[in-house]
Amino acid sequence: SEPMIETARENAALQGTDDASFDVRDITALEDQESVHDLTMFCNAAHHFRRISEVRAIIESMERLTNRDGIVFVMDLVRLRTRSITNRYIEIVGGDYHRRGLGDFYDDFRNSMFAAWTVNEFRHAIPANSQRQWVHLSPYGLPALQILLGLPKGTRRVWSRSGVPW
């Protein structure tokens, strides 16, 4: 959205980054561009799509638009194992919305948690004929989010730094 892009521009300027560019477009409609980005990101939106094939189409476009040495980063919520665990999680994490009189935020959070993809479903969003090394990250126990990283082919490590917290 334009407000998010404006925030990104402000953050880049604060950090002294002068080679970053930001834009709002439909990624699946960018057919004339290929391999132009070092990083493409799709964050907290996959659960808004009805079919995992739609998410996969977006990731395929991201892969096409990311240069060979770049990274594709996809992050979203995790639908938890059972309805009762999900409801309890929603009450714990989202309960503050009710206490503050933000019922609409609570409803959006609840709907998002139930619309999210399971860990196994999310793996099906990885393109079958990908030219990348894919890593799926999701914390054990009670995962709140999951990440798909599309790394350059031949990458052996996710982290380039050593030591805490890496």
N, C-alpha and C positions, 0 to 999 in steps of 0.2 A: 504494500500500500504506500501511497505517497508520504504519509506521516512517518512510516518506518524508514523509508528511503532518506527523508530529511534528517532523521536521527542518525542514520548511518553516515551521512555526509558530515554532520557535525562531529561525530566521534572520530572519523578519519582526519578531519582538520585538527581536532584537539591532539591527536597522536602524531601529527606532522606527516601524515601519509598523503602524498600528492599524486600517486599513480593508481589509486582505486577509483572505480566508477560504479555507479549504482543506477538501476533502471527498473521500471515496472512493466512487464510484458507477459504474454501467454507463452510459456516455454514450448508448448507443443506446436506453436505456430511459427517458430523461428527456423524455417526450413533452409534459408539461404546462408546460415552461419554454421561453421564447424570449428571445433578445437580452438576457441578464442579465449577461454577463461582458465585461470589457474585453480579456481575454486568455484564450485557451484553448490548451493545449499537449498534444502527444502525442509523447513523446520516447523513442527507443530501444526501440520496441515493435512497429513496423509489420512487421518481419521475422518476428514470431511468428504472423502470420496467413497462411493458405494461399492466399487469393485476394485480388487487388488490389481486387476489388469490396467485400470486407469492410473494407479500409482506407478506401476511398472512403466507405462508409456511416458510418464513424466521423468522417471529415472533414466530411461533410454535417451530422451532428449537431453537431459543433463549430461549424460555420458558423451553424447555427440558434441556438445558445446564445450566440454572440458578438454584442455590439451592433454596430450599423452602423459606428461609428467605431473598433471594436476590431480586434484582430489574432488571426489563427489561425496557430499555429506548430507545424509538424510536422518532426521531425528523426529520422533513422535512419541506419543503416549503408548502405554502397553495396556491392553485389556487383560485384566487379572483372571486367574483360573476359575473363580466361581462368583456368582452373583452376590453371595453374602460377604465375601472378602472385598469385592468391589464396593458394595454399599458401606461397609465399615471404613474402608480407605477414604471414600468420599466424605463421610461424616468427620473423620479426623482431620483431613487436609482441607476440606472445603467448609467445615463448620464455621470458621471465622467469617465467611461471607454472610451467613445468617445473622451472626451476632452484630455485624456492622450494618445490617439492613440492606445487603446487596444480594437479594434473592435471585436476580437475573444472572449474576456471576455464578452463583451456586448452581442454578439450573444448567447453564452452559458447561460448567465443569462436569456435572453429573452426566449430561448427554455425551460429552466428549469421552469420558471414561468408558461408557458403554459402547460407543461407536469405534473406539480404538481397535487396532488389529492385535491379535495375539502374536507372541514371538514367532510361532510357526507360520502363521499367515503372512507376517511381514517379510519373512525370508523369500516368499514367492514373488515379491516385488523386484528381486534382483533379476536383471535381464539374463536370459539363458545363454545368449551368445556374446556375453560381455567380454571386453578386452581389458578388464581390470581385475585386480585381486580384491575380493570383497571380504570384509570383516563385519560381523554382526555382534554388537555389544549390547548386553542387557544384564543389569545386576542380578545376582542370585537373591533368593529370599523374596522380597516384595519389590519387584521392579516398578519404577514409576515411569521410566522412559526407555526407549531403545534407539540405537543408532546403527545405521548402515554406512560403512565407509568404503567407497570405491577408490582403491589406491592404485598407483601405477603398477602395471604388470611387473612381476619380479620382486616386489616389495616384500621383505621378510619380517619387518617389525612395524608395528603401529606407531610406537613412540620413538621419537628421535632423541629424546633426552633421557638421561639416567638419573637415578636418585629419587627422593621423595618430591612430589607425589607421583612421579612418572613411573 
